[in-house]
Amino acid sequence: MLSLNCTSGSSSLLASFHCAMLIRLTKTGLWASTPAVKPSCIHPAPTSLSNHLRHRLARHQHRVCQHQRLSARPAGSKRQVVASAPSGPNQPGAATNASSPQVNKNNYSAASAASVSNTTGTGVFILLLLNLIIFVLDHTLHLPQIQRLYLDHLAPRWWQFLTSSFCHASWAHLSSNTFLLYVFGKIVEEEEGIWGVWFTYIITAVGASVASYLLQPKATISLGASGAVFGLFAVSVLVKLSFNLKKLIECGILGQFVIKQLLQETVSLKGGGTVIAGHHVGHIAHLAGALAGVLLVYSLSRLHAVSKH
């Protein structure tokens, strides 16, 4: 503040004029002291600028401050993503300094492939485990309740059309079926997933059991996973059919084996059947299981075509 001492009487006219001018200038505030401005990271824009320029300057200063703060962090510290708010004419949005991490598509594809490879085989493993557990309960622990799972043609129960496909008459019977179930079931699971191989096993097993019940003599007890295995034969070939060289080669290799097995079953059926270790081989169930697999693939393909239209 200015301290003025203006007296009258002994002063001249010029001194009085100077004193009056000093008082006038003091009152108008031209010499008044301005309060100190507190330092801040974002400096206010000059008032002479337009609103648009002030907003741009404020956003630029905000970015500079964020960059300085992030640069001062330790090298191993995590970067925090600041979400930017939509900026309007009166409110500038906060700029995003640390952008979200970019996804490496190659790493993502490799991780997806590894995940699929780790889960492939789980459905087949569960089916194999069920067959093994029921065999142990039946032939090792000799639980009489397990025999109620066999398909009794004289007095069938509804659940026996499915449960009989998890039962086996001997270790040789179980060994051959589980080997083929593992090979062809895994092929189906690689193409259709866990639910696909389960659904195929159930549908083809029931189809084989129904055909065996309708066409075999009444004094018959049916058991074994052979019908479902032949269903997996057919499905494993049909799902490989595509205009792809690799899949066509796989289809040809699998197809020649499946066709050979079906021809042998047809010849054996015409010759009166085959008896192994005192048990009649269910050729009808085998062929019916393969036919059920073909009908299953055909029905699903038709449903897929209808859903597209």
GURO-94038 format. One record per residue (C-alpha): x, y, z; chain; residue number from 1. Coordinates in nm, 3 decimals. Last residue first. Example, Ala and Ser with C-alpha at 12.3 -4.5 7.8 and 13.67 -1.06 7.14 Angstrom:
<rs>
r xx = 1.367 | yy = -0.106 | zz = 0.714 | chain = A | resi = 2
r xx = 1.230 | yy = -0.450 | zz = 0.780 | chain = A | resi = 1
</rs>
This chain:
<rs>
r xx = -3.308 | yy = -6.991 | zz = -4.300 | chain = A | resi = 309
r xx = -3.002 | yy = -7.051 | zz = -4.083 | chain = A | resi = 308
r xx = -3.210 | yy = -7.244 | zz = -3.826 | chain = A | resi = 307
r xx = -3.330 | yy = -7.478 | zz = -4.099 | chain = A | resi = 306
r xx = -2.972 | yy = -7.562 | zz = -4.203 | chain = A | resi = 305
r xx = -2.869 | yy = -7.631 | zz = -3.842 | chain = A | resi = 304
r xx = -3.173 | yy = -7.852 | zz = -3.790 | chain = A | resi = 303
r xx = -3.085 | yy = -8.044 | zz = -4.105 | chain = A | resi = 302
r xx = -2.727 | yy = -8.089 | zz = -3.989 | chain = A | resi = 301
r xx = -2.847 | yy = -8.210 | zz = -3.649 | chain = A | resi = 300
r xx = -3.080 | yy = -8.465 | zz = -3.808 | chain = A | resi = 299
r xx = -2.809 | yy = -8.597 | zz = -4.044 | chain = A | resi = 298
r xx = -2.554 | yy = -8.631 | zz = -3.765 | chain = A | resi = 297
r xx = -2.802 | yy = -8.819 | zz = -3.545 | chain = A | resi = 296
r xx = -2.926 | yy = -9.037 | zz = -3.830 | chain = A | resi = 295
r xx = -2.568 | yy = -9.147 | zz = -3.904 | chain = A | resi = 294
r xx = -2.501 | yy = -9.219 | zz = -3.537 | chain = A | resi = 293
r xx = -2.825 | yy = -9.416 | zz = -3.503 | chain = A | resi = 292
r xx = -2.722 | yy = -9.624 | zz = -3.805 | chain = A | resi = 291
r xx = -2.388 | yy = -9.703 | zz = -3.638 | chain = A | resi = 290
r xx = -2.568 | yy = -9.805 | zz = -3.318 | chain = A | resi = 289
r xx = -2.815 | yy = -10.017 | zz = -3.516 | chain = A | resi = 288
r xx = -2.529 | yy = -10.201 | zz = -3.686 | chain = A | resi = 287
r xx = -2.368 | yy = -10.282 | zz = -3.353 | chain = A | resi = 286
r xx = -2.697 | yy = -10.367 | zz = -3.181 | chain = A | resi = 285
r xx = -2.785 | yy = -10.610 | zz = -3.460 | chain = A | resi = 284
r xx = -2.445 | yy = -10.773 | zz = -3.435 | chain = A | resi = 283
r xx = -2.499 | yy = -10.845 | zz = -3.067 | chain = A | resi = 282
r xx = -2.225 | yy = -11.102 | zz = -3.012 | chain = A | resi = 281
r xx = -2.354 | yy = -11.417 | zz = -2.844 | chain = A | resi = 280
r xx = -2.178 | yy = -11.508 | zz = -2.522 | chain = A | resi = 279
r xx = -2.020 | yy = -11.847 | zz = -2.447 | chain = A | resi = 278
r xx = -1.665 | yy = -11.716 | zz = -2.455 | chain = A | resi = 277
r xx = -1.732 | yy = -11.550 | zz = -2.793 | chain = A | resi = 276
r xx = -2.027 | yy = -11.664 | zz = -3.009 | chain = A | resi = 275
r xx = -2.080 | yy = -11.509 | zz = -3.351 | chain = A | resi = 274
r xx = -2.401 | yy = -11.471 | zz = -3.547 | chain = A | resi = 273
r xx = -2.602 | yy = -11.680 | zz = -3.791 | chain = A | resi = 272
r xx = -2.398 | yy = -11.628 | zz = -4.106 | chain = A | resi = 271
r xx = -2.607 | yy = -11.328 | zz = -4.213 | chain = A | resi = 270
r xx = -2.519 | yy = -11.150 | zz = -3.889 | chain = A | resi = 269
r xx = -2.150 | yy = -11.235 | zz = -3.932 | chain = A | resi = 268
r xx = -2.148 | yy = -11.094 | zz = -4.284 | chain = A | resi = 267
r xx = -2.319 | yy = -10.773 | zz = -4.175 | chain = A | resi = 266
r xx = -2.085 | yy = -10.730 | zz = -3.878 | chain = A | resi = 265
r xx = -1.781 | yy = -10.784 | zz = -4.101 | chain = A | resi = 264
r xx = -1.912 | yy = -10.526 | zz = -4.349 | chain = A | resi = 263
r xx = -1.966 | yy = -10.275 | zz = -4.068 | chain = A | resi = 262
r xx = -1.613 | yy = -10.326 | zz = -3.937 | chain = A | resi = 261
r xx = -1.457 | yy = -10.281 | zz = -4.281 | chain = A | resi = 260
r xx = -1.662 | yy = -9.966 | zz = -4.341 | chain = A | resi = 259
r xx = -1.542 | yy = -9.824 | zz = -4.009 | chain = A | resi = 258
r xx = -1.177 | yy = -9.897 | zz = -4.085 | chain = A | resi = 257
r xx = -1.197 | yy = -9.749 | zz = -4.437 | chain = A | resi = 256
r xx = -1.376 | yy = -9.444 | zz = -4.300 | chain = A | resi = 255
r xx = -1.122 | yy = -9.364 | zz = -4.033 | chain = A | resi = 254
r xx = -0.836 | yy = -9.338 | zz = -4.281 | chain = A | resi = 253
r xx = -1.049 | yy = -9.165 | zz = -4.545 | chain = A | resi = 252
r xx = -1.196 | yy = -8.915 | zz = -4.298 | chain = A | resi = 251
r xx = -0.850 | yy = -8.830 | zz = -4.168 | chain = A | resi = 250
r xx = -0.733 | yy = -8.768 | zz = -4.525 | chain = A | resi = 249
r xx = -1.042 | yy = -8.556 | zz = -4.593 | chain = A | resi = 248
r xx = -0.984 | yy = -8.364 | zz = -4.270 | chain = A | resi = 247
r xx = -0.631 | yy = -8.271 | zz = -4.373 | chain = A | resi = 246
r xx = -0.732 | yy = -8.180 | zz = -4.727 | chain = A | resi = 245
r xx = -1.021 | yy = -7.961 | zz = -4.618 | chain = A | resi = 244
r xx = -1.345 | yy = -7.948 | zz = -4.814 | chain = A | resi = 243
r xx = -1.531 | yy = -8.114 | zz = -4.527 | chain = A | resi = 242
r xx = -1.630 | yy = -8.458 | zz = -4.397 | chain = A | resi = 241
r xx = -1.457 | yy = -8.503 | zz = -4.061 | chain = A | resi = 240
r xx = -1.785 | yy = -8.493 | zz = -3.866 | chain = A | resi = 239
r xx = -1.908 | yy = -8.789 | zz = -4.073 | chain = A | resi = 238
r xx = -1.617 | yy = -9.016 | zz = -3.988 | chain = A | resi = 237
r xx = -1.625 | yy = -8.968 | zz = -3.611 | chain = A | resi = 236
r xx = -2.005 | yy = -8.994 | zz = -3.617 | chain = A | resi = 235
r xx = -2.003 | yy = -9.339 | zz = -3.778 | chain = A | resi = 234
r xx = -1.749 | yy = -9.493 | zz = -3.545 | chain = A | resi = 233
r xx = -1.904 | yy = -9.319 | zz = -3.244 | chain = A | resi = 232
r xx = -2.225 | yy = -9.504 | zz = -3.319 | chain = A | resi = 231
r xx = -2.026 | yy = -9.825 | zz = -3.339 | chain = A | resi = 230
r xx = -1.895 | yy = -9.748 | zz = -2.990 | chain = A | resi = 229
r xx = -2.247 | yy = -9.681 | zz = -2.861 | chain = A | resi = 228
r xx = -2.363 | yy = -10.022 | zz = -2.983 | chain = A | resi = 227
r xx = -2.052 | yy = -10.189 | zz = -2.842 | chain = A | resi = 226
r xx = -2.096 | yy = -10.044 | zz = -2.492 | chain = A | resi = 225
r xx = -2.208 | yy = -10.374 | zz = -2.341 | chain = A | resi = 224
r xx = -2.521 | yy = -10.548 | zz = -2.213 | chain = A | resi = 223
r xx = -2.817 | yy = -10.738 | zz = -2.351 | chain = A | resi = 222
r xx = -3.009 | yy = -11.013 | zz = -2.174 | chain = A | resi = 221
r xx = -3.206 | yy = -11.241 | zz = -2.402 | chain = A | resi = 220
r xx = -3.506 | yy = -11.475 | zz = -2.364 | chain = A | resi = 219
r xx = -3.715 | yy = -11.238 | zz = -2.572 | chain = A | resi = 218
r xx = -3.530 | yy = -11.315 | zz = -2.893 | chain = A | resi = 217
r xx = -3.352 | yy = -11.020 | zz = -3.062 | chain = A | resi = 216
r xx = -3.517 | yy = -10.780 | zz = -3.308 | chain = A | resi = 215
r xx = -3.714 | yy = -10.536 | zz = -3.090 | chain = A | resi = 214
r xx = -3.489 | yy = -10.541 | zz = -2.783 | chain = A | resi = 213
r xx = -3.170 | yy = -10.524 | zz = -2.991 | chain = A | resi = 212
r xx = -3.308 | yy = -10.234 | zz = -3.192 | chain = A | resi = 211
r xx = -3.403 | yy = -10.048 | zz = -2.873 | chain = A | resi = 210
r xx = -3.062 | yy = -10.116 | zz = -2.717 | chain = A | resi = 209
r xx = -2.876 | yy = -9.992 | zz = -3.024 | chain = A | resi = 208
r xx = -3.081 | yy = -9.671 | zz = -3.034 | chain = A | resi = 207
r xx = -3.027 | yy = -9.616 | zz = -2.662 | chain = A | resi = 206
r xx = -2.652 | yy = -9.654 | zz = -2.701 | chain = A | resi = 205
r xx = -2.647 | yy = -9.431 | zz = -3.010 | chain = A | resi = 204
r xx = -2.832 | yy = -9.150 | zz = -2.831 | chain = A | resi = 203
r xx = -2.631 | yy = -9.174 | zz = -2.508 | chain = A | resi = 202
r xx = -2.287 | yy = -9.197 | zz = -2.666 | chain = A | resi = 201
r xx = -2.358 | yy = -8.917 | zz = -2.915 | chain = A | resi = 200
r xx = -2.489 | yy = -8.688 | zz = -2.640 | chain = A | resi = 199
r xx = -2.184 | yy = -8.757 | zz = -2.427 | chain = A | resi = 198
r xx = -1.945 | yy = -8.700 | zz = -2.720 | chain = A | resi = 197
r xx = -2.115 | yy = -8.372 | zz = -2.813 | chain = A | resi = 196
r xx = -2.143 | yy = -8.248 | zz = -2.456 | chain = A | resi = 195
r xx = -1.767 | yy = -8.281 | zz = -2.414 | chain = A | resi = 194
r xx = -1.678 | yy = -8.107 | zz = -2.739 | chain = A | resi = 193
r xx = -1.794 | yy = -8.156 | zz = -3.098 | chain = A | resi = 192
r xx = -1.478 | yy = -8.194 | zz = -3.307 | chain = A | resi = 191
r xx = -1.219 | yy = -8.292 | zz = -3.047 | chain = A | resi = 190
r xx = -1.489 | yy = -8.484 | zz = -2.859 | chain = A | resi = 189
r xx = -1.569 | yy = -8.693 | zz = -3.166 | chain = A | resi = 188
r xx = -1.205 | yy = -8.789 | zz = -3.211 | chain = A | resi = 187
r xx = -1.173 | yy = -8.864 | zz = -2.840 | chain = A | resi = 186
r xx = -1.471 | yy = -9.097 | zz = -2.859 | chain = A | resi = 185
r xx = -1.313 | yy = -9.278 | zz = -3.151 | chain = A | resi = 184
r xx = -0.991 | yy = -9.373 | zz = -2.976 | chain = A | resi = 183
r xx = -1.114 | yy = -9.399 | zz = -2.615 | chain = A | resi = 182
r xx = -1.432 | yy = -9.583 | zz = -2.703 | chain = A | resi = 181
r xx = -1.235 | yy = -9.825 | zz = -2.921 | chain = A | resi = 180
r xx = -1.007 | yy = -9.911 | zz = -2.630 | chain = A | resi = 179
r xx = -1.298 | yy = -9.916 | zz = -2.383 | chain = A | resi = 178
r xx = -1.489 | yy = -10.165 | zz = -2.598 | chain = A | resi = 177
r xx = -1.200 | yy = -10.407 | zz = -2.645 | chain = A | resi = 176
r xx = -1.106 | yy = -10.408 | zz = -2.277 | chain = A | resi = 175
r xx = -1.462 | yy = -10.435 | zz = -2.144 | chain = A | resi = 174
r xx = -1.542 | yy = -10.750 | zz = -2.344 | chain = A | resi = 173
r xx = -1.204 | yy = -10.899 | zz = -2.260 | chain = A | resi = 172
r xx = -1.271 | yy = -10.824 | zz = -1.893 | chain = A | resi = 171
r xx = -1.602 | yy = -11.003 | zz = -1.904 | chain = A | resi = 170
r xx = -1.980 | yy = -10.953 | zz = -1.939 | chain = A | resi = 169
r xx = -1.984 | yy = -10.576 | zz = -1.961 | chain = A | resi = 168
r xx = -2.208 | yy = -10.297 | zz = -1.825 | chain = A | resi = 167
r xx = -2.209 | yy = -9.930 | zz = -1.921 | chain = A | resi = 166
r xx = -2.431 | yy = -9.979 | zz = -2.229 | chain = A | resi = 165
r xx = -2.685 | yy = -10.163 | zz = -2.013 | chain = A | resi = 164
r xx = -2.747 | yy = -9.834 | zz = -1.828 | chain = A | resi = 163
r xx = -2.909 | yy = -9.673 | zz = -2.133 | chain = A | resi = 162
r xx = -3.187 | yy = -9.911 | zz = -2.237 | chain = A | resi = 161
r xx = -3.193 | yy = -10.032 | zz = -1.876 | chain = A | resi = 160
r xx = -3.341 | yy = -9.701 | zz = -1.759 | chain = A | resi = 159
r xx = -3.683 | yy = -9.784 | zz = -1.904 | chain = A | resi = 158
r xx = -3.707 | yy = -10.122 | zz = -1.736 | chain = A | resi = 157
r xx = -3.726 | yy = -10.436 | zz = -1.945 | chain = A | resi = 156
r xx = -3.914 | yy = -10.748 | zz = -1.834 | chain = A | resi = 155
r xx = -3.847 | yy = -11.029 | zz = -2.084 | chain = A | resi = 154
r xx = -3.580 | yy = -10.844 | zz = -2.280 | chain = A | resi = 153
r xx = -3.373 | yy = -10.779 | zz = -1.967 | chain = A | resi = 152
r xx = -3.133 | yy = -10.493 | zz = -2.041 | chain = A | resi = 151
r xx = -2.869 | yy = -10.511 | zz = -1.770 | chain = A | resi = 150
r xx = -2.874 | yy = -10.238 | zz = -1.501 | chain = A | resi = 149
r xx = -3.054 | yy = -10.468 | zz = -1.258 | chain = A | resi = 148
r xx = -2.740 | yy = -10.679 | zz = -1.267 | chain = A | resi = 147
r xx = -2.563 | yy = -10.404 | zz = -1.076 | chain = A | resi = 146
r xx = -2.786 | yy = -10.461 | zz = -0.771 | chain = A | resi = 145
r xx = -2.625 | yy = -10.802 | zz = -0.712 | chain = A | resi = 144
r xx = -2.296 | yy = -10.641 | zz = -0.603 | chain = A | resi = 143
r xx = -2.020 | yy = -10.882 | zz = -0.693 | chain = A | resi = 142
r xx = -1.737 | yy = -10.667 | zz = -0.550 | chain = A | resi = 141
r xx = -1.499 | yy = -10.768 | zz = -0.830 | chain = A | resi = 140
r xx = -1.730 | yy = -10.852 | zz = -1.122 | chain = A | resi = 139
r xx = -2.019 | yy = -10.610 | zz = -1.080 | chain = A | resi = 138
r xx = -1.880 | yy = -10.325 | zz = -0.872 | chain = A | resi = 137
r xx = -1.552 | yy = -10.342 | zz = -1.062 | chain = A | resi = 136
r xx = -1.732 | yy = -10.341 | zz = -1.399 | chain = A | resi = 135
r xx = -1.952 | yy = -10.049 | zz = -1.290 | chain = A | resi = 134
r xx = -1.644 | yy = -9.848 | zz = -1.194 | chain = A | resi = 133
r xx = -1.465 | yy = -9.927 | zz = -1.521 | chain = A | resi = 132
r xx = -1.758 | yy = -9.827 | zz = -1.742 | chain = A | resi = 131
r xx = -1.813 | yy = -9.507 | zz = -1.545 | chain = A | resi = 130
r xx = -1.443 | yy = -9.420 | zz = -1.569 | chain = A | resi = 129
r xx = -1.440 | yy = -9.471 | zz = -1.944 | chain = A | resi = 128
r xx = -1.737 | yy = -9.237 | zz = -1.986 | chain = A | resi = 127
r xx = -1.573 | yy = -8.977 | zz = -1.760 | chain = A | resi = 126
r xx = -1.246 | yy = -9.002 | zz = -1.954 | chain = A | resi = 125
r xx = -1.431 | yy = -8.961 | zz = -2.284 | chain = A | resi = 124
r xx = -1.581 | yy = -8.633 | zz = -2.161 | chain = A | resi = 123
r xx = -1.247 | yy = -8.509 | zz = -2.027 | chain = A | resi = 122
r xx = -1.062 | yy = -8.594 | zz = -2.348 | chain = A | resi = 121
r xx = -1.017 | yy = -8.237 | zz = -2.471 | chain = A | resi = 120
r xx = -0.997 | yy = -8.000 | zz = -2.170 | chain = A | resi = 119
r xx = -0.620 | yy = -7.948 | zz = -2.181 | chain = A | resi = 118
r xx = -0.610 | yy = -7.927 | zz = -2.560 | chain = A | resi = 117
r xx = -0.883 | yy = -7.664 | zz = -2.558 | chain = A | resi = 116
r xx = -0.697 | yy = -7.454 | zz = -2.301 | chain = A | resi = 115
r xx = -0.370 | yy = -7.485 | zz = -2.493 | chain = A | resi = 114
r xx = -0.543 | yy = -7.376 | zz = -2.814 | chain = A | resi = 113
r xx = -0.697 | yy = -7.079 | zz = -2.635 | chain = A | resi = 112
r xx = -0.361 | yy = -6.980 | zz = -2.486 | chain = A | resi = 111
r xx = -0.193 | yy = -7.003 | zz = -2.827 | chain = A | resi = 110
r xx = -0.467 | yy = -6.795 | zz = -2.985 | chain = A | resi = 109
r xx = -0.439 | yy = -6.532 | zz = -2.711 | chain = A | resi = 108
r xx = -0.059 | yy = -6.522 | zz = -2.740 | chain = A | resi = 107
r xx = -0.086 | yy = -6.464 | zz = -3.114 | chain = A | resi = 106
r xx = -0.360 | yy = -6.206 | zz = -3.071 | chain = A | resi = 105
r xx = -0.155 | yy = -5.999 | zz = -2.829 | chain = A | resi = 104
r xx = -0.412 | yy = -5.791 | zz = -2.649 | chain = A | resi = 103
r xx = -0.311 | yy = -5.425 | zz = -2.612 | chain = A | resi = 102
r xx = -0.295 | yy = -5.296 | zz = -2.257 | chain = A | resi = 101
r xx = -0.543 | yy = -5.013 | zz = -2.181 | chain = A | resi = 100
r xx = -0.397 | yy = -4.666 | zz = -2.235 | chain = A | resi = 99
r xx = -0.220 | yy = -4.481 | zz = -1.959 | chain = A | resi = 98
r xx = -0.278 | yy = -4.109 | zz = -2.018 | chain = A | resi = 97
r xx = -0.652 | yy = -4.094 | zz = -2.058 | chain = A | resi = 96
r xx = -0.761 | yy = -3.733 | zz = -2.071 | chain = A | resi = 95
r xx = -1.000 | yy = -3.595 | zz = -1.816 | chain = A | resi = 94
r xx = -1.289 | yy = -3.423 | zz = -1.989 | chain = A | resi = 93
r xx = -1.321 | yy = -3.051 | zz = -2.025 | chain = A | resi = 92
r xx = -1.639 | yy = -2.901 | zz = -1.880 | chain = A | resi = 91
r xx = -1.817 | yy = -2.605 | zz = -2.037 | chain = A | resi = 90
r xx = -1.842 | yy = -2.705 | zz = -2.404 | chain = A | resi = 89
r xx = -1.848 | yy = -3.073 | zz = -2.316 | chain = A | resi = 88
r xx = -1.585 | yy = -3.332 | zz = -2.253 | chain = A | resi = 87
r xx = -1.678 | yy = -3.696 | zz = -2.220 | chain = A | resi = 86
r xx = -1.491 | yy = -3.842 | zz = -1.924 | chain = A | resi = 85
r xx = -1.157 | yy = -4.013 | zz = -1.976 | chain = A | resi = 84
r xx = -1.087 | yy = -4.319 | zz = -1.770 | chain = A | resi = 83
r xx = -0.753 | yy = -4.307 | zz = -1.594 | chain = A | resi = 82
r xx = -0.570 | yy = -4.638 | zz = -1.634 | chain = A | resi = 81
r xx = -0.326 | yy = -4.696 | zz = -1.352 | chain = A | resi = 80
r xx = 0.019 | yy = -4.816 | zz = -1.439 | chain = A | resi = 79
r xx = 0.167 | yy = -5.070 | zz = -1.206 | chain = A | resi = 78
r xx = 0.492 | yy = -4.995 | zz = -1.024 | chain = A | resi = 77
r xx = 0.813 | yy = -5.163 | zz = -1.133 | chain = A | resi = 76
r xx = 0.983 | yy = -4.851 | zz = -1.274 | chain = A | resi = 75
r xx = 0.903 | yy = -4.639 | zz = -0.971 | chain = A | resi = 74
r xx = 0.666 | yy = -4.346 | zz = -1.028 | chain = A | resi = 73
r xx = 0.796 | yy = -3.994 | zz = -1.113 | chain = A | resi = 72
r xx = 0.721 | yy = -4.039 | zz = -1.484 | chain = A | resi = 71
r xx = 0.356 | yy = -4.106 | zz = -1.402 | chain = A | resi = 70
r xx = 0.325 | yy = -3.778 | zz = -1.212 | chain = A | resi = 69
r xx = 0.497 | yy = -3.577 | zz = -1.486 | chain = A | resi = 68
r xx = 0.279 | yy = -3.733 | zz = -1.758 | chain = A | resi = 67
r xx = -0.033 | yy = -3.656 | zz = -1.558 | chain = A | resi = 66
r xx = 0.073 | yy = -3.293 | zz = -1.520 | chain = A | resi = 65
r xx = 0.144 | yy = -3.258 | zz = -1.894 | chain = A | resi = 64
r xx = -0.193 | yy = -3.411 | zz = -1.979 | chain = A | resi = 63
r xx = -0.373 | yy = -3.167 | zz = -1.750 | chain = A | resi = 62
r xx = -0.186 | yy = -2.873 | zz = -1.904 | chain = A | resi = 61
r xx = -0.301 | yy = -2.981 | zz = -2.250 | chain = A | resi = 60
r xx = -0.661 | yy = -3.021 | zz = -2.132 | chain = A | resi = 59
r xx = -0.659 | yy = -2.676 | zz = -1.975 | chain = A | resi = 58
r xx = -0.511 | yy = -2.519 | zz = -2.289 | chain = A | resi = 57
r xx = -0.778 | yy = -2.678 | zz = -2.505 | chain = A | resi = 56
r xx = -1.053 | yy = -2.561 | zz = -2.273 | chain = A | resi = 55
r xx = -0.913 | yy = -2.206 | zz = -2.265 | chain = A | resi = 54
r xx = -0.888 | yy = -2.204 | zz = -2.646 | chain = A | resi = 53
r xx = -1.256 | yy = -2.296 | zz = -2.679 | chain = A | resi = 52
r xx = -1.367 | yy = -2.040 | zz = -2.421 | chain = A | resi = 51
r xx = -1.190 | yy = -1.759 | zz = -2.603 | chain = A | resi = 50
r xx = -0.866 | yy = -1.611 | zz = -2.475 | chain = A | resi = 49
r xx = -0.848 | yy = -1.265 | zz = -2.311 | chain = A | resi = 48
r xx = -0.904 | yy = -1.415 | zz = -1.970 | chain = A | resi = 47
r xx = -0.568 | yy = -1.586 | zz = -1.979 | chain = A | resi = 46
r xx = -0.588 | yy = -1.957 | zz = -1.899 | chain = A | resi = 45
r xx = -0.555 | yy = -2.061 | zz = -1.537 | chain = A | resi = 44
r xx = -0.243 | yy = -2.258 | zz = -1.457 | chain = A | resi = 43
r xx = -0.286 | yy = -2.635 | zz = -1.408 | chain = A | resi = 42
r xx = -0.030 | yy = -2.763 | zz = -1.158 | chain = A | resi = 41
r xx = -0.098 | yy = -2.492 | zz = -0.906 | chain = A | resi = 40
r xx = 0.094 | yy = -2.210 | zz = -0.748 | chain = A | resi = 39
r xx = -0.114 | yy = -1.985 | zz = -0.526 | chain = A | resi = 38
r xx = -0.148 | yy = -1.637 | zz = -0.670 | chain = A | resi = 37
r xx = -0.021 | yy = -1.358 | zz = -0.445 | chain = A | resi = 36
r xx = -0.272 | yy = -1.077 | zz = -0.384 | chain = A | resi = 35
r xx = -0.244 | yy = -0.771 | zz = -0.608 | chain = A | resi = 34
r xx = -0.098 | yy = -0.442 | zz = -0.479 | chain = A | resi = 33
r xx = -0.292 | yy = -0.128 | zz = -0.566 | chain = A | resi = 32
r xx = -0.112 | yy = 0.105 | zz = -0.802 | chain = A | resi = 31
r xx = -0.383 | yy = 0.110 | zz = -1.066 | chain = A | resi = 30
r xx = -0.646 | yy = 0.071 | zz = -0.794 | chain = A | resi = 29
r xx = -0.871 | yy = 0.357 | zz = -0.901 | chain = A | resi = 28
r xx = -0.849 | yy = 0.499 | zz = -0.550 | chain = A | resi = 27
r xx = -0.469 | yy = 0.519 | zz = -0.559 | chain = A | resi = 26
r xx = -0.468 | yy = 0.693 | zz = -0.895 | chain = A | resi = 25
r xx = -0.713 | yy = 0.953 | zz = -0.765 | chain = A | resi = 24
r xx = -0.514 | yy = 1.012 | zz = -0.446 | chain = A | resi = 23
r xx = -0.194 | yy = 1.056 | zz = -0.648 | chain = A | resi = 22
r xx = -0.368 | yy = 1.297 | zz = -0.882 | chain = A | resi = 21
r xx = -0.497 | yy = 1.504 | zz = -0.588 | chain = A | resi = 20
r xx = -0.151 | yy = 1.521 | zz = -0.438 | chain = A | resi = 19
r xx = 0.001 | yy = 1.634 | zz = -0.765 | chain = A | resi = 18
r xx = -0.263 | yy = 1.906 | zz = -0.803 | chain = A | resi = 17
r xx = -0.204 | yy = 2.025 | zz = -0.445 | chain = A | resi = 16
r xx = 0.170 | yy = 2.040 | zz = -0.511 | chain = A | resi = 15
r xx = 0.104 | yy = 2.247 | zz = -0.823 | chain = A | resi = 14
r xx = -0.123 | yy = 2.485 | zz = -0.632 | chain = A | resi = 13
r xx = 0.142 | yy = 2.542 | zz = -0.367 | chain = A | resi = 12
r xx = 0.148 | yy = 2.390 | zz = -0.028 | chain = A | resi = 11
r xx = 0.134 | yy = 2.598 | zz = 0.294 | chain = A | resi = 10
r xx = -0.241 | yy = 2.567 | zz = 0.345 | chain = A | resi = 9
r xx = -0.314 | yy = 2.202 | zz = 0.269 | chain = A | resi = 8
r xx = -0.145 | yy = 1.876 | zz = 0.369 | chain = A | resi = 7
r xx = -0.112 | yy = 1.551 | zz = 0.173 | chain = A | resi = 6
r xx = 0.081 | yy = 1.260 | zz = 0.339 | chain = A | resi = 5
r xx = 0.037 | yy = 0.947 | zz = 0.132 | chain = A | resi = 4
r xx = 0.134 | yy = 0.591 | zz = 0.234 | chain = A | resi = 3
r xx = 0.111 | yy = 0.354 | zz = -0.064 | chain = A | resi = 2
r xx = 0.000 | yy = 0.000 | zz = 0.000 | chain = A | resi = 1
</rs>
